Amino acid sequence: MKTIKIEFSDERLITPSGLSLVGQVLGKSDLVSRCNKLMDKDKRSGPQIKTSDVLLTYIGLLCQGKTQYESVNEMLEDPEY
């Protein structure tokens, strides 16, 4: 795994810059497996989307300064995403 070097500076950062750091932290934690265990599968009609996927998507939006989950639709139209 790559090592991330964090330095303090006066430069202005773009909003997705925090995603790599947060992604590294979440990747080392057991958050995904714990979230998937929380939901009772008997109460769901169709478990196509995992609970952890929804949570990670919302955390990614918060890292970009977006507080509404509907903002995820902006990425659907971006061909490079």
Secondary structure, DSSP 8 states (H G I E B T S, - for coil): ---------S----TTHHHHHHHHHHHHSSHHHHHHHHS-GGG-S---S-HHHHHHHHHHHHHTT---GGGGHHHHT-TT-
